[in-house]
Amino acid sequence: MSCRVKHRAFESQAGMYDLEFLYGLKKGSKKEVIAWCMSMDMIAKEYICPTFGEKMVLTEIDCSDGYAWVCRKFGVNEHHIKRTVRKGSWFSESKLTIPEVSILTYLWVKKTPNDWITDEMNVSEPTVVDWKSFCREVCVDRLVKDSKEKIGGVGMIVEIDESKFGKRKYNRGKRVDGKWVFGGVERGSKRSFFCVVEDRTAETLIEITKKTLSLGPRCFRIAGLLIIA
């Protein structure tokens, strides 16, 4: 199947307007991109100068995004401070343009194959793999932070599993060992828990299970299922 045919098939499935809008954003002006990101709360709408405590000015400059936050003072306390519009955002430190990052993230959500993305966006496969890893890592971090209440209970079945997630995009340019994440999902309610573990020994996983699950008088594990009776 040709790339163009696959493109049309994907747009039909994913919703043409959303993807078409992002491609349109890529062709638009940098000012429009910045304004859209601000309206969506994807980048900061203002910054305070760390030296003078005054609002910095969004200024058009020669950079990849076309704009940056600037605070410039003359006189005795002369200084010139610049801050990228991407500071602390989803786009931080990426060499891709903001529309390209948005498109790549959209395609990840839609489970688009790597070869399609590399062909369509003209980016390298390592870039695609790296961004997909970053997206999964962010989701896992959020799930771990939201795992506060116990799940399970008498008569409940909790599906449990463990997966390894690499730390690549958060550690820009470094190849480091990934982290094992142990988690479970309660059937019916879809309530869940996730926890980063240093090791996968029985003692460690059992201790986590005791803290995160409301166990009944009897429970046993069968092929990734924790049956609580």
MARVEXDREN-227221 format. One record per residue: x, y, z of N, C-alpha, C in turn. Coordinates in pm, 1 decimal, always signed. Layout:
BEGIN
((X Y Z) (X Y Z) (X Y Z))
...
! end
This chain:
BEGIN
((+85.0 -119.7 +0.0) (+0.0 +0.0 +0.0) (+88.6 +124.7 +0.0))
((+61.5 +219.4 -88.1) (+143.2 +339.9 -98.0) (+125.5 +426.9 +25.3))
((+222.8 +518.2 +47.6) (+215.5 +608.7 +162.5) (+90.9 +696.0 +153.8))
((+56.5 +743.9 +31.6) (-58.1 +831.9 +16.4) (-188.7 +760.1 +49.5))
((-200.7 +633.3 +4.5) (-321.0 +555.8 +35.2) (-330.9 +531.5 +184.6))
((-218.3 +496.8 +247.1) (-217.4 +474.6 +391.8) (-253.4 +603.5 +464.1))
((-206.4 +717.2 +411.0) (-236.8 +846.4 +471.7) (-386.6 +871.5 +472.3))
((-452.4 +848.1 +358.3) (-596.1 +870.0 +349.2) (-671.5 +775.4 +441.1))
((-626.3 +649.3 +448.3) (-692.0 +551.3 +534.6) (-678.5 +590.9 +680.3))
((-559.6 +641.3 +716.6) (-537.0 +681.7 +854.7) (-622.4 +802.8 +890.6))
((-629.8 +901.2 +799.3) (-708.9 +1020.5 +826.5) (-855.0 +986.1 +846.1))
((-902.9 +888.9 +766.7) (-1042.7 +848.5 +778.6) (-1069.6 +787.1 +914.0))
((-973.1 +710.9 +963.7) (-990.0 +643.5 +1093.0) (-970.3 +739.1 +1209.5))
((-869.7 +827.3 +1202.4) (-830.9 +910.1 +1317.1) (-908.3 +1040.8 +1326.4))
((-968.5 +1083.4 +1217.1) (-1037.4 +1212.5 +1221.1) (-958.6 +1313.6 +1142.7))
((-1000.6 +1339.2 +1019.8) (-919.9 +1419.8 +928.3) (-898.4 +1561.3 +979.0))
((-999.4 +1619.5 +1043.4) (-988.4 +1759.4 +1082.8) (-871.4 +1782.3 +1177.5))
((-855.3 +1698.6 +1277.2) (-749.1 +1717.9 +1375.0) (-611.5 +1712.7 +1310.0))
((-588.9 +1610.6 +1231.0) (-459.3 +1596.0 +1166.0) (-438.4 +1704.4 +1061.8))
((-543.1 +1738.6 +990.7) (-534.3 +1843.4 +890.1) (-501.1 +1977.4 +956.4))
((-557.7 +2001.5 +1073.0) (-529.9 +2126.1 +1144.7) (-382.1 +2134.9 +1182.8))
((-326.4 +2024.9 +1231.9) (-186.1 +2024.3 +1272.6) (-93.7 +2044.4 +1153.4))
((-127.8 +1983.9 +1040.7) (-48.2 +2005.8 +920.4) (-59.7 +2151.6 +874.5))
((-178.8 +2208.3 +889.9) (-197.6 +2348.9 +856.4) (-116.0 +2438.1 +947.5))
((-107.3 +2399.4 +1074.1) (-27.7 +2475.1 +1170.6) (+119.4 +2474.3 +1130.5))
((+162.7 +2360.9 +1076.6) (+301.5 +2348.0 +1032.5) (+333.2 +2444.1 +918.9))
((+232.6 +2473.6 +836.2) (+251.5 +2563.1 +722.7) (+227.4 +2709.4 +760.1))
((+169.7 +2733.2 +877.2) (+137.7 +2868.8 +918.5) (+257.7 +2944.5 +971.3))
((+233.0 +3067.4 +1015.7) (+341.2 +3150.9 +1068.0) (+379.0 +3106.9 +1209.0))
((+500.0 +3141.5 +1250.2) (+547.3 +3106.0 +1383.9) (+467.8 +3179.4 +1491.7))
((+420.8 +3298.1 +1457.4) (+338.4 +3373.5 +1552.1) (+207.4 +3300.8 +1578.6))
((+147.4 +3243.4 +1474.6) (+23.2 +3167.7 +1489.9) (+44.9 +3042.4 +1574.3))
((+159.3 +2978.9 +1555.3) (+192.2 +2858.9 +1634.0) (+202.5 +2893.4 +1781.7))
((+275.2 +3001.2 +1812.0) (+291.2 +3044.5 +1951.5) (+156.6 +3079.6 +2012.7))
((+74.1 +3153.3 +1937.9) (-57.0 +3194.3 +1988.8) (-145.2 +3073.4 +2016.8))
((-142.4 +2974.1 +1928.9) (-223.6 +2853.5 +1948.0) (-178.5 +2776.4 +2071.2))
((-48.2 +2761.7 +2086.5) (+5.4 +2688.8 +2202.5) (-32.8 +2758.5 +2332.7))
((-29.6 +2889.5 +2333.8) (-69.2 +2964.3 +2453.4) (-217.2 +2946.8 +2481.8))
((-299.6 +2949.2 +2376.7) (-444.2 +2933.8 +2395.8) (-479.9 +2796.1 +2448.5))
((-394.2 +2696.7 +2419.5) (-416.9 +2559.8 +2465.6) (-342.8 +2530.2 +2596.3))
((-278.2 +2632.8 +2654.7) (-198.8 +2617.6 +2778.0) (-87.2 +2514.6 +2761.9))
((-30.5 +2508.1 +2643.0) (+78.9 +2415.6 +2615.9) (+215.0 +2479.5 +2641.3))
((+219.0 +2612.8 +2636.9) (+338.6 +2687.1 +2675.0) (+295.1 +2804.5 +2762.0))
((+388.6 +2859.4 +2838.0) (+356.6 +2968.4 +2931.1) (+314.8 +3095.1 +2857.8))
((+219.6 +3166.9 +2915.8) (+171.1 +3291.3 +2856.9) (+252.4 +3411.6 +2904.0))
((+333.3 +3392.1 +3005.8) (+419.2 +3500.7 +3053.6) (+532.0 +3442.7 +3137.4))
((+639.2 +3519.4 +3151.3) (+751.6 +3481.1 +3236.4) (+797.9 +3603.5 +3314.1))
((+845.6 +3579.8 +3434.3) (+897.6 +3687.1 +3518.4) (+1049.8 +3684.0 +3515.7))
((+1110.0 +3799.6 +3494.4) (+1256.0 +3808.1 +3492.1) (+1311.2 +3770.5 +3629.5))
((+1402.0 +3673.7 +3637.2) (+1456.3 +3631.1 +3766.9) (+1542.6 +3737.6 +3834.3))
((+1587.1 +3836.5 +3756.2) (+1673.9 +3941.8 +3811.4) (+1594.2 +4061.1 +3863.4))
((+1498.9 +4110.4 +3781.9) (+1424.3 +4230.7 +3817.7) (+1282.9 +4202.7 +3868.6))
((+1235.7 +4081.4 +3852.2) (+1102.0 +4049.0 +3899.5) (+991.6 +4111.9 +3816.3))
((+1024.6 +4153.5 +3695.0) (+926.0 +4212.7 +3605.0) (+891.7 +4114.5 +3493.0))
((+775.7 +4137.8 +3429.6) (+735.4 +4051.1 +3320.0) (+831.0 +4065.7 +3202.5))
((+871.9 +3951.8 +3146.8) (+956.4 +3952.5 +3028.2) (+868.6 +3976.4 +2906.0))
((+929.3 +4022.3 +2797.7) (+855.6 +4058.5 +2676.5) (+874.9 +3951.3 +2569.7))
((+764.1 +3904.4 +2511.9) (+772.3 +3808.2 +2402.9) (+820.5 +3883.2 +2278.9))
((+940.6 +3847.6 +2231.4) (+1006.5 +3924.2 +2126.7) (+1041.0 +3836.8 +2006.8))
((+1021.9 +3891.1 +1888.2) (+1057.4 +3818.1 +1766.2) (+1208.6 +3820.8 +1749.1))
((+1268.0 +3702.4 +1740.5) (+1413.2 +3692.4 +1723.6) (+1444.3 +3582.6 +1622.3))
((+1570.5 +3573.2 +1585.7) (+1614.4 +3473.1 +1489.3) (+1642.2 +3341.0 +1562.0))
((+1539.9 +3258.6 +1573.7) (+1554.3 +3126.8 +1636.1) (+1452.4 +3033.2 +1572.9))
((+1458.2 +2905.7 +1605.9) (+1372.0 +2806.4 +1543.2) (+1223.9 +2834.0 +1565.0))
((+1188.9 +2889.2 +1682.2) (+1048.2 +2918.0 +1711.8) (+1006.6 +3059.0 +1670.1))
((+1104.1 +3141.7 +1635.0) (+1072.7 +3276.8 +1589.4) (+1053.7 +3378.3 +1700.1))
((+1030.9 +3330.7 +1822.6) (+1005.4 +3420.3 +1936.4) (+1073.6 +3365.9 +2061.6))
((+1103.1 +3456.0 +2153.6) (+1159.0 +3418.4 +2283.6) (+1120.3 +3524.7 +2385.1))
((+1124.6 +3487.7 +2512.0) (+1098.6 +3583.8 +2619.3) (+1227.2 +3660.5 +2646.9))
((+1216.4 +3792.9 +2649.9) (+1335.6 +3876.6 +2662.6) (+1314.9 +3983.3 +2770.5))
((+1418.5 +4005.1 +2848.2) (+1421.4 +4116.8 +2943.1) (+1556.4 +4186.2 +2924.6))
((+1550.6 +4311.8 +2882.1) (+1673.8 +4384.3 +2855.9) (+1670.4 +4519.0 +2927.1))
((+1771.9 +4542.9 +3007.1) (+1781.9 +4668.4 +3081.4) (+1915.8 +4735.9 +3050.6))
((+1911.0 +4867.1 +3043.9) (+2032.9 +4944.1 +3019.7) (+2068.0 +5028.3 +3142.7))
((+2187.9 +5074.5 +3147.7) (+2229.5 +5157.9 +3259.0) (+2321.5 +5085.9 +3354.9))
((+2311.6 +5123.7 +3483.4) (+2400.7 +5067.0 +3585.0) (+2382.7 +4916.9 +3598.2))
((+2257.6 +4873.0 +3601.8) (+2229.3 +4729.9 +3616.9) (+2194.5 +4664.8 +3482.5))
((+2270.9 +4697.9 +3381.9) (+2243.4 +4648.7 +3246.8) (+2248.7 +4495.9 +3240.5))
((+2152.9 +4439.0 +3176.3) (+2153.1 +4293.7 +3154.6) (+2062.1 +4260.0 +3037.4))
((+2082.9 +4143.0 +2982.7) (+2004.2 +4096.0 +2868.9) (+1976.2 +3946.8 +2889.6))
((+1852.0 +3913.4 +2924.7) (+1814.4 +3775.3 +2954.2) (+1712.8 +3726.3 +2851.2))
((+1736.1 +3606.9 +2798.5) (+1643.7 +3545.1 +2704.3) (+1601.1 +3407.9 +2757.8))
((+1477.0 +3373.0 +2731.0) (+1426.6 +3241.6 +2771.4) (+1340.2 +3186.4 +2658.7))
((+1365.7 +3062.9 +2618.8) (+1290.0 +3001.6 +2511.0) (+1142.7 +2987.0 +2548.2))
((+1055.6 +2997.5 +2449.7) (+912.0 +2982.9 +2475.4) (+878.0 +2839.4 +2515.1))
((+971.0 +2747.3 +2491.0) (+946.3 +2605.7 +2522.0) (+979.7 +2569.3 +2666.6))
((+1037.6 +2661.8 +2739.1) (+1085.0 +2633.7 +2874.8) (+977.9 +2564.8 +2959.0))
((+1010.5 +2444.6 +3010.4) (+920.6 +2372.4 +3099.1) (+797.3 +2315.1 +3032.1))
((+798.3 +2306.3 +2898.7) (+680.5 +2256.2 +2827.4) (+707.1 +2120.1 +2766.2))
((+604.6 +2066.5 +2700.7) (+614.3 +1938.1 +2631.3) (+720.0 +1942.2 +2520.9))
((+746.4 +2060.2 +2467.4) (+837.0 +2075.9 +2353.3) (+981.2 +2102.6 +2394.7))
((+1004.7 +2111.1 +2524.5) (+1134.9 +2151.8 +2575.6) (+1248.4 +2064.6 +2523.2))
((+1353.4 +2129.1 +2472.7) (+1479.6 +2066.8 +2432.0) (+1471.7 +1981.6 +2306.2))
((+1357.9 +1974.1 +2242.8) (+1347.9 +1898.1 +2118.9) (+1398.8 +1981.8 +2002.1))
((+1460.9 +1916.0 +1904.2) (+1508.5 +1985.5 +1785.3) (+1400.5 +1993.6 +1678.1))
((+1290.5 +1921.8 +1698.3) (+1178.6 +1928.9 +1605.2) (+1103.3 +2060.1 +1625.5))
((+1029.4 +2102.7 +1524.3) (+946.7 +2221.7 +1539.6) (+827.2 +2187.6 +1628.4))
((+762.7 +2290.0 +1681.8) (+646.6 +2267.3 +1767.8) (+535.0 +2194.1 +1693.7))
((+501.9 +2231.9 +1568.8) (+400.3 +2154.5 +1495.8) (+441.1 +2008.9 +1472.9))
((+569.4 +1984.2 +1446.8) (+615.9 +1847.0 +1424.7) (+601.1 +1764.2 +1551.7))
((+634.4 +1822.7 +1666.0) (+616.4 +1751.5 +1793.3) (+469.0 +1720.8 +1815.6))
((+382.2 +1815.9 +1783.5) (+238.1 +1796.8 +1800.8) (+186.0 +1685.9 +1711.0))
((+231.7 +1684.4 +1586.2) (+189.0 +1580.1 +1491.9) (+238.9 +1444.0 +1537.0))
((+364.4 +1437.9 +1578.1) (+422.4 +1311.2 +1622.2) (+350.1 +1257.0 +1745.0))
((+315.1 +1345.3 +1838.0) (+240.9 +1303.8 +1957.1) (+102.0 +1254.3 +1919.0))
((+37.7 +1324.4 +1827.0) (-95.5 +1285.2 +1779.5) (-90.5 +1146.0 +1716.6))
((+10.5 +1121.6 +1633.8) (+22.6 +992.6 +1567.0) (+54.1 +881.2 +1666.4))
((+126.7 +914.1 +1774.1) (+151.6 +813.6 +1877.8) (+20.4 +774.3 +1945.4))
((-63.6 +872.6 +1976.8) (-192.9 +844.9 +2039.9) (-276.9 +753.8 +1950.7))
((-266.3 +773.3 +1819.7) (-343.4 +693.9 +1724.3) (-275.9 +561.1 +1688.7))
((-165.3 +529.3 +1757.7) (-94.4 +401.9 +1739.4) (-47.0 +382.0 +1595.9))
((+2.6 +489.6 +1536.6) (+52.0 +483.5 +1399.8) (+187.0 +411.5 +1394.7))
((+206.6 +319.7 +1299.2) (+333.7 +246.1 +1288.6) (+452.4 +338.7 +1265.1))
((+568.0 +296.6 +1313.5) (+689.2 +377.5 +1302.1) (+726.2 +406.2 +1157.1))
((+717.0 +303.7 +1070.3) (+759.3 +323.6 +932.0) (+672.0 +426.1 +860.6))
((+543.4 +431.5 +897.1) (+453.9 +530.8 +836.2) (+495.3 +671.6 +878.6))
((+527.4 +687.1 +1006.6) (+563.8 +819.2 +1058.7) (+695.2 +866.7 +996.8))
((+795.4 +779.3 +989.5) (+924.5 +819.0 +931.9) (+909.1 +858.3 +785.4))
((+823.6 +786.0 +713.6) (+801.4 +815.6 +572.2) (+724.6 +945.3 +554.0))
((+620.4 +964.8 +633.5) (+534.1 +1081.1 +618.9) (+600.1 +1209.1 +668.6))
((+671.0 +1202.2 +781.5) (+726.6 +1322.1 +843.3) (+872.6 +1346.7 +807.3))
((+934.1 +1251.5 +738.4) (+1074.3 +1264.6 +698.9) (+1165.6 +1283.3 +820.1))
((+1145.0 +1201.1 +920.3) (+1230.6 +1200.0 +1039.8) (+1290.2 +1060.6 +1054.4))
((+1396.8 +1050.5 +1130.7) (+1463.0 +922.1 +1147.2) (+1383.6 +829.9 +1239.8))
((+1402.3 +700.5 +1222.9) (+1332.8 +605.0 +1309.0) (+1374.5 +618.8 +1455.0))
((+1504.6 +642.0 +1485.0) (+1542.0 +663.1 +1625.7) (+1467.0 +780.1 +1689.6))
((+1440.3 +886.1 +1611.7) (+1364.2 +999.7 +1663.7) (+1222.7 +957.9 +1700.0))
((+1160.7 +880.2 +1612.9) (+1024.6 +832.6 +1638.2) (+1021.0 +741.6 +1760.1))
((+1114.3 +648.2 +1767.3) (+1120.9 +555.6 +1880.5) (+1143.6 +631.6 +2010.3))
((+1231.0 +731.4 +2005.0) (+1262.6 +810.2 +2123.8) (+1140.6 +886.7 +2174.1))
((+1065.3 +947.2 +2082.2) (+947.5 +1024.0 +2123.5) (+836.7 +932.9 +2175.0))
((+820.8 +817.6 +2113.7) (+719.5 +724.2 +2163.0) (+755.8 +675.3 +2303.2))
((+884.8 +652.6 +2324.7) (+931.0 +612.6 +2457.7) (+903.7 +722.6 +2559.0))
((+927.4 +846.8 +2519.0) (+901.0 +962.0 +2605.2) (+753.2 +972.0 +2641.0))
((+665.6 +953.6 +2541.3) (+521.1 +960.5 +2565.5) (+477.1 +853.0 +2664.4))
((+526.9 +731.6 +2646.1) (+491.9 +622.5 +2739.8) (+544.0 +652.1 +2879.3))
((+664.1 +708.5 +2885.0) (+724.5 +738.1 +3015.2) (+642.7 +841.8 +3092.3))
((+596.2 +945.1 +3020.9) (+514.6 +1048.7 +3084.5) (+384.3 +989.3 +3136.9))
((+322.9 +900.8 +3057.4) (+197.4 +837.0 +3099.7) (+219.0 +751.1 +3223.8))
((+328.4 +675.8 +3225.1) (+358.4 +591.4 +3340.8) (+382.1 +676.3 +3463.9))
((+457.8 +786.0 +3449.3) (+483.7 +874.8 +3562.4) (+353.3 +927.4 +3621.2))
((+258.9 +962.9 +3533.4) (+130.2 +1015.6 +3580.1) (+50.4 +906.9 +3652.3))
((+52.0 +786.3 +3596.7) (-20.9 +675.8 +3658.7) (+36.6 +642.2 +3796.3))
((+169.5 +645.9 +3806.1) (+234.0 +617.6 +3935.7) (+193.6 +722.7 +4038.1))
((+191.8 +850.1 +3997.5) (+156.0 +958.1 +4089.8) (+9.4 +950.4 +4132.5))
((-76.7 +899.1 +4042.6) (-219.9 +891.4 +4072.5) (-259.0 +764.6 +4147.1))
((-163.8 +674.0 +4171.3) (-193.7 +549.5 +4240.7) (-191.4 +573.4 +4391.3))
((-304.4 +618.3 +4445.9) (-310.2 +654.9 +4586.3) (-399.1 +563.1 +4670.0))
((-509.8 +515.5 +4613.5) (-601.3 +433.8 +4692.1) (-588.0 +286.2 +4657.4))
((-620.7 +201.8 +4753.5) (-610.9 +58.0 +4732.0) (-721.0 +10.9 +4637.1))
((-690.4 -94.5 +4563.0) (-789.7 -155.1 +4475.4) (-806.4 -301.2 +4515.0))
((-903.3 -369.2 +4452.3) (-928.5 -509.3 +4485.6) (-1027.6 -523.5 +4598.6))
((-1033.4 -639.2 +4654.9) (-1127.1 -669.8 +4762.1) (-1190.2 -805.9 +4739.9))
((-1272.6 -847.3 +4831.5) (-1334.9 -978.9 +4824.5) (-1416.8 -991.8 +4696.4))
((-1394.2 -1100.8 +4624.3) (-1466.9 -1127.8 +4501.3) (-1414.0 -1053.8 +4379.5))
((-1304.5 -978.7 +4393.4) (-1251.2 -900.8 +4283.0) (-1132.8 -971.5 +4217.1))
((-1113.8 -941.7 +4090.0) (-1000.3 -993.7 +4015.0) (-916.1 -874.7 +3967.8))
((-789.0 -879.7 +3999.5) (-696.4 -774.9 +3959.1) (-594.5 -834.7 +3862.4))
((-585.0 -777.9 +3743.5) (-487.3 -822.7 +3644.7) (-356.1 -750.2 +3671.4))
((-250.2 -824.1 +3694.3) (-121.8 -763.9 +3729.8) (-15.5 -798.9 +3626.5))
((+80.9 -712.0 +3612.6) (+188.4 -734.7 +3516.5) (+304.2 -642.1 +3550.2))
((+414.9 -661.9 +3480.1) (+532.6 -578.4 +3499.1) (+595.0 -550.3 +3362.9))
((+645.0 -428.9 +3345.1) (+706.8 -389.7 +3219.0) (+824.9 -298.8 +3246.6))
((+917.2 -298.2 +3151.5) (+1035.5 -214.4 +3166.0) (+1023.9 -93.7 +3074.1))
((+1047.0 +26.2 +3130.4) (+1039.7 +150.0 +3054.3) (+1174.9 +219.4 +3058.8))
((+1227.6 +251.3 +2939.9) (+1358.3 +315.7 +2932.5) (+1349.5 +463.9 +2961.2))
((+1455.9 +517.9 +3019.8) (+1466.5 +661.9 +3047.0) (+1555.1 +723.2 +2938.1))
((+1492.7 +770.4 +2828.1) (+1573.4 +823.0 +2719.3) (+1544.2 +970.5 +2693.1))
((+1418.3 +1007.1 +2677.2) (+1388.4 +1146.1 +2644.7) (+1409.5 +1237.2 +2765.8))
((+1380.7 +1188.7 +2887.4) (+1403.9 +1271.4 +3005.5) (+1553.8 +1290.7 +3028.4))
((+1633.9 +1195.1 +2986.3) (+1778.6 +1206.2 +2999.5) (+1834.3 +1229.0 +2859.9))
((+1815.8 +1348.6 +2807.0) (+1846.7 +1381.3 +2669.1) (+1988.4 +1337.3 +2633.7))
((+1998.7 +1254.7 +2528.5) (+2128.6 +1216.1 +2478.4) (+2197.5 +1105.3 +2554.6))
((+2135.1 +1051.8 +2657.0) (+2199.0 +947.2 +2736.6) (+2123.8 +816.2 +2723.2))
((+2197.3 +707.2 +2717.3) (+2138.4 +574.7 +2715.7) (+2158.1 +513.9 +2854.0))
((+2053.2 +507.8 +2930.9) (+2063.8 +455.1 +3066.3) (+1966.1 +340.6 +3083.2))
((+1988.1 +261.8 +3186.2) (+1900.0 +149.1 +3212.8) (+1759.5 +197.1 +3243.6))
((+1662.3 +118.3 +3198.9) (+1524.1 +153.0 +3224.3) (+1480.0 +114.3 +3364.3))
((+1354.9 +147.2 +3394.2) (+1296.3 +116.4 +3523.7) (+1183.6 +14.6 +3505.9))
((+1176.5 -80.1 +3598.6) (+1067.6 -176.2 +3597.2) (+946.8 -117.4 +3669.2))
((+831.0 -130.8 +3606.0) (+706.4 -81.9 +3664.3) (+613.8 -200.1 +3689.0))
((+568.9 -214.0 +3812.4) (+477.6 -320.5 +3852.8) (+339.8 -258.1 +3872.4))
((+238.8 -317.1 +3811.0) (+106.3 -256.8 +3820.0) (-5.9 -356.7 +3807.1))
((-127.3 -307.9 +3828.6) (-245.0 -393.3 +3818.8) (-369.7 -313.4 +3788.2))
((-466.1 -378.7 +3724.1) (-592.9 -316.2 +3689.4) (-706.8 -402.4 +3741.5))
((-799.1 -340.1 +3812.4) (-913.4 -411.3 +3869.5) (-1021.0 -430.7 +3762.0))
((-1059.1 -553.8 +3740.7) (-1161.2 -583.4 +3640.7) (-1294.7 -518.9 +3678.6))
((-1362.1 -464.6 +3577.4) (-1491.7 -403.7 +3601.3) (-1481.3 -254.5 +3623.1))
((-1409.1 -213.1 +3725.6) (-1399.7 -70.7 +3757.6) (-1288.0 -1.1 +3681.2))
((-1186.9 -78.8 +3636.7) (-1068.9 -24.8 +3568.5) (-981.5 +58.4 +3661.8))
((-1005.9 +52.3 +3791.4) (-914.7 +119.2 +3885.5) (-779.7 +48.7 +3878.0))
((-674.2 +122.4 +3905.2) (-541.7 +65.0 +3883.8) (-440.2 +116.7 +3984.2))
((-326.5 +49.0 +3987.7) (-211.2 +96.7 +4063.9) (-86.1 +68.7 +3982.2))
((+12.8 +155.5 +3996.7) (+141.0 +137.9 +3929.0) (+250.7 +182.9 +4023.5))
((+361.2 +110.0 +4021.0) (+470.5 +140.7 +4113.0) (+604.0 +105.4 +4047.9))
((+700.3 +197.2 +4055.1) (+835.2 +171.4 +4005.5) (+909.1 +86.5 +4109.0))
((+970.2 -22.8 +4064.6) (+1039.0 -113.8 +4156.2) (+1187.5 -120.8 +4122.0))
((+1269.6 -131.4 +4225.0) (+1414.1 -142.9 +4206.0) (+1454.3 -284.6 +4167.2))
((+1376.2 -382.3 +4211.5) (+1401.6 -521.1 +4173.7) (+1268.8 -594.6 +4162.6))
((+1270.6 -713.8 +4105.3) (+1146.9 -789.4 +4082.8) (+1144.5 -918.3 +4165.2))
((+1206.6 -913.5 +4280.8) (+1205.7 -1030.7 +4366.9) (+1066.5 -1052.3 +4424.6))
((+1039.1 -1175.5 +4464.6) (+908.1 -1208.8 +4520.8) (+879.2 -1124.8 +4644.4))
((+981.4 -1102.1 +4726.9) (+961.8 -1025.6 +4849.4) (+916.7 -882.5 +4818.1))
((+980.9 -821.1 +4719.2) (+946.6 -682.9 +4682.5) (+805.0 -673.5 +4628.6))
((+768.0 -762.3 +4535.2) (+636.7 -757.1 +4473.2) (+525.6 -791.7 +4572.9))
((+551.8 -883.9 +4663.1) (+452.3 -919.4 +4764.4) (+426.7 -801.5 +4858.2))
((+533.4 -731.7 +4896.5) (+519.9 -616.8 +4986.0) (+438.1 -506.5 +4919.0))
((+463.6 -483.1 +4789.9) (+386.7 -381.6 +4716.4) (+241.2 -423.0 +4705.9))
((+217.9 -551.8 +4682.7) (+80.8 -602.9 +4672.2) (+3.8 -579.6 +4801.4))
((+68.1 -599.3 +4913.2) (+2.8 -579.1 +5043.2) (-35.8 -431.5 +5063.2))
((+48.5 -341.6 +5013.6) (+24.4 -199.0 +5034.1) (-79.3 -141.4 +4937.8))
((-92.2 -201.5 +4820.1) (-176.7 -141.4 +4716.6) (-308.7 -214.2 +4694.3))
((-323.2 -336.7 +4746.1) (-445.4 -413.6 +4724.1) (-517.3 -442.3 +4854.8))
((-649.3 -439.4 +4848.9) (-730.7 -479.9 +4963.7) (-752.0 -630.2 +4951.4))
((-671.7 -706.1 +5020.8) (-673.1 -851.5 +5006.4) (-779.7 -916.5 +5093.2))
((-843.2 -1019.8 +5038.8) (-941.5 -1095.7 +5114.2) (-873.7 -1203.3 +5195.9))
((-950.6 -1292.3 +5258.4) (-893.6 -1400.5 +5338.2) (-802.5 -1491.0 +5257.0))
((-837.4 -1508.7 +5128.2) (-756.4 -1594.3 +5042.5) (-730.5 -1522.5 +4910.4))
((-609.5 -1535.8 +4858.7) (-579.3 -1482.0 +4726.0) (-470.0 -1566.4 +4663.6))
((-475.3 -1581.2 +4533.3) (-374.0 -1658.4 +4463.0) (-356.8 -1602.7 +4322.6))
((-237.2 -1626.4 +4267.2) (-201.8 -1568.4 +4138.7) (-197.9 -1676.2 +4032.2))
((-264.8 -1648.4 +3919.6) (-264.4 -1741.4 +3807.2) (-241.3 -1661.5 +3679.3))
((-127.4 -1683.1 +3613.7) (-98.1 -1624.0 +3482.9) (-131.4 -1474.4 +3477.4))
((-78.8 -1398.1 +3570.0) (-98.6 -1254.6 +3566.9) (-227.8 -1206.1 +3629.8))
((-307.5 -1298.1 +3689.3) (-430.4 -1258.3 +3756.4) (-416.2 -1277.9 +3904.9))
((-462.9 -1184.0 +3983.7) (-462.2 -1197.6 +4127.5) (-609.1 -1215.8 +4168.6))
((-645.5 -1337.5 +4205.0) (-782.7 -1370.4 +4243.4) (-797.9 -1349.4 +4394.4))
((-888.8 -1262.7 +4435.2) (-911.7 -1235.7 +4576.3) (-1046.1 -1294.3 +4616.5))
((-1043.1 -1391.3 +4709.5) (-1167.6 -1461.4 +4747.7) (-1196.4 -1443.1 +4895.6))
! end
